[in-house]
């Protein structure tokens, strides 16, 4: 298919995207990321990608402008509708807490050594606590669940280390839970402090959805957390430049740009 044909195909999608967008009725309050929020992100990101490709096509073929202009306007309207659906499904405070979790240093207690009971675990206690805590921190940065629910990623490290052996496993799980509960409390305190400070203005390029070359599966370079932040904190879009403007807490913008 020629480059021109690809451009025209991209510009013919507004009605399809709008039809797949957010419902006009009430939207559930923000909750743990799941099938519904993830689907809302996919709809939005597909519409956003079509808009970015459409504006690139209009720039490549300027004589398309009289025909493309109204279609691009309809497409960006569909993108905004889909973004609103995502924004109503994410909690900005939870996004900020996740950013504060990602910025936490390794707890001092892990550097000093594991708890005394770790000697009965039958595994390297210090390594296990560090592995569990690190998995929890990474899961928070991905944003697929609330920071408290991400403890499942830490628990998985314990179950993997113990295998079928049950002796001392509950003690290890309890130690991991206490460690993460302490870290969550710390992150929430930092988030409250950060929330009271002025927001940080940033611009970033919007990545397109990608297609894996061998499987043909759609891949999003943005994590759920990153997409949620853009949806929640967006203040404007420069479509021809492919950039979005945001006003977000410093911790959020630091993780978004640096993570």
C-alpha positions in Angstrom: 0.0 0.0 0.0 1.4 3.4 -1.0 2.2 6.1 1.6 -0.7 8.1 0.3 -3.2 5.2 0.7 -2.0 4.7 4.2 -2.6 8.4 5.0 -6.1 8.3 3.5 -7.0 5.1 5.4 -5.9 6.7 8.7 -8.0 9.8 8.1 -11.2 7.7 7.5 -11.3 6.4 11.0 -13.0 9.1 13.2 -16.5 7.6 13.1 -15.2 4.2 14.1 -13.1 5.6 17.0 -15.9 7.8 18.2 -18.2 4.8 18.2 -15.8 2.8 20.4 -15.2 5.6 22.8 -16.5 6.3 26.3 -20.2 5.8 27.1 -22.2 9.0 27.5 -23.7 7.8 30.8 -22.3 7.7 34.3 -18.8 6.3 34.6 -17.7 4.3 37.7 -15.6 6.1 40.3 -11.8 5.5 40.1 -10.8 2.0 41.3 -8.1 -0.6 40.9 -6.9 -1.0 37.4 -8.7 -3.8 35.7 -10.3 -4.9 32.4 -12.5 -1.8 32.2 -9.8 0.9 32.7 -7.4 -1.0 30.6 -9.9 -1.1 27.7 -10.6 2.6 28.1 -6.8 3.2 27.8 -6.6 1.0 24.6 -9.5 2.9 23.0 -8.0 6.2 23.8 -4.5 5.3 22.6 -5.8 3.9 19.4 -7.7 7.1 18.7 -4.6 9.1 19.7 -2.4 7.1 17.4 -4.8 7.6 14.5 -4.8 11.4 15.1 -1.0 11.6 15.2 -0.8 9.6 12.0 -3.5 11.8 10.4 -1.7 15.0 11.2 1.6 13.6 9.9 -0.3 12.6 6.7 -1.7 16.1 6.4 1.8 17.6 6.7 3.2 15.2 4.1 0.3 15.9 1.7 -0.6 19.6 2.2 -3.1 19.5 -0.7 -5.2 17.1 1.4 -6.0 19.9 3.9 -9.5 20.9 2.6 -10.6 17.3 2.8 -8.6 16.3 5.8 -9.3 19.3 8.1 -12.9 18.3 9.1 -11.9 14.7 9.5 -9.0 15.6 11.7 -11.2 17.8 13.8 -13.7 14.9 14.3 -10.8 12.6 15.1 -9.3 14.8 17.8 -12.8 15.2 19.3 -13.0 11.4 19.5 -9.6 11.4 21.2 -10.7 13.9 23.8 -13.8 11.9 24.5 -11.7 8.7 25.0 -9.2 10.6 27.2 -12.1 11.8 29.4 -13.1 8.1 29.9 -9.6 7.3 31.0 -9.4 10.3 33.3 -12.6 9.3 35.1 -11.1 5.9 35.8 -7.8 6.9 37.4 -7.1 8.6 40.7 -4.5 11.4 40.5 -3.6 10.9 44.1 -2.9 7.2 43.6 -0.8 8.1 40.5 1.2 10.5 42.7 1.6 7.9 45.5 2.9 5.4 42.9 5.4 8.0 41.7 6.6 8.5 45.3 6.9 4.7 45.8 9.1 4.6 42.7 11.3 7.3 44.2 11.8 5.5 47.5 15.3 4.3 48.3 15.8 0.7 49.4 14.7 0.5 53.1 17.6 0.9 55.5 16.5 -2.3 57.3 17.4 -4.3 54.2 20.9 -2.9 54.2 21.4 -3.8 57.8 20.1 -7.3 57.4 16.9 -9.3 57.5 14.8 -9.8 60.6 15.9 -12.3 63.2 13.2 -14.8 62.1 14.7 -15.0 58.6 17.1 -17.6 59.9 14.3 -20.2 59.9 13.2 -19.4 56.4 15.6 -21.8 54.7 16.4 -19.2 52.1 18.5 -16.1 51.9 16.3 -13.8 54.0 18.0 -10.5 53.0 17.8 -11.4 49.3 14.2 -12.4 49.5 13.1 -9.2 51.3 15.0 -7.1 48.7 13.5 -9.1 45.8 10.0 -8.8 47.2 10.2 -5.1 47.9 11.8 -4.4 44.5 9.0 -6.3 42.7 6.4 -4.3 44.6 8.1 -1.0 43.7 8.3 -2.0 40.0 4.6 -3.0 40.0 3.6 0.3 41.4 5.5 2.2 38.7 3.7 0.1 36.1 0.4 1.3 37.6 -1.7 -1.8 36.8 -3.0 -1.8 40.4 -3.1 0.5 43.4 0.1 0.5 45.5 -1.5 -1.5 48.3 -2.7 -4.2 45.8 0.8 -4.4 44.2 1.8 -6.4 47.3 0.7 -9.4 45.2 3.9 -9.0 43.2 6.0 -9.1 46.4 4.1 -12.2 47.7 4.8 -14.0 44.4 8.6 -13.7 45.1 8.0 -15.4 48.5 6.0 -18.3 47.0 8.6 -18.7 44.2 11.4 -18.9 46.8 9.7 -21.4 49.0 8.2 -23.5 46.3 6.1 -26.3 47.9 7.7 -25.9 51.3 5.3 -24.3 53.8 7.6 -24.2 56.9 8.3 -20.5 57.8 6.5 -19.3 54.6 3.8 -17.5 56.5 6.4 -15.7 58.6 8.2 -14.6 55.5 4.9 -13.3 54.0 4.2 -11.5 57.2 7.6 -9.8 57.2 7.2 -8.7 53.5 3.7 -7.3 54.3 5.0 -5.3 57.2 7.9 -4.0 55.2 5.6 -2.9 52.3 3.0 -1.4 54.7 5.7 0.8 56.2 6.9 1.8 52.7 3.3 2.7 51.7 2.9 4.9 54.7 6.1 6.6 53.8 5.0 7.1 50.2 1.6 8.5 51.2 3.2 11.0 53.5 5.5 12.1 50.7 2.5 12.3 48.3 0.6 14.5 50.7 3.6 16.9 50.9 4.0 16.9 47.1 0.3 17.4 46.5 0.4 20.7 48.4 3.3 22.1 46.2 2.9 23.9 42.9 2.5 21.7 39.8 5.3 21.2 37.3 4.7 22.2 33.7 6.2 19.7 31.1 6.0 18.8 27.5 6.6 15.3 26.1 6.3 13.6 22.8 3.4 11.2 22.4 4.5 7.8 21.3 2.5 5.9 18.7 1.1 2.4 19.3 3.5 -0.1 17.8 3.0 -3.5 16.1 5.2 -6.4 16.9 6.9 -7.5 13.6 6.4 -11.3 14.0 3.2 -11.6 15.8 1.4 -8.5 14.5 0.2 -7.8 18.0 -0.4 -4.3 19.1 2.1 -2.9 21.7 1.9 0.3 23.7 5.2 1.9 24.7 3.3 3.6 27.5 2.6 1.8 30.8 -0.8 2.0 32.3 0.6 4.5 34.9 2.1 6.7 32.2 -1.1 6.7 30.1 -3.1 7.5 33.3 -0.9 10.4 34.1 -1.2 11.9 30.6 -5.0 11.5 30.7 -5.3 13.0 34.2 -2.8 15.9 33.8 -3.0 16.9 30.2 -3.5 20.6 29.5 -3.1 20.7 25.8 -1.9 18.9 22.7 0.2 20.1 19.7 -1.0 17.6 17.2 1.3 18.6 14.3 4.3 18.4 16.6 3.0 15.2 18.3 3.5 16.7 21.8 1.4 16.9 24.9 1.5 19.5 27.6 1.0 18.5 31.3 0.7 20.2 34.6 1.5 17.6 37.3 3.2 17.2 40.6 7.0 17.2 40.4 7.3 13.5 41.5 4.9 12.5 38.7 6.6 14.5 36.0 10.0 13.2 37.1 8.9 9.6 36.8 7.1 10.2 33.6 10.1 11.8 31.9 12.8 9.8 33.5 11.0 6.4 33.9 
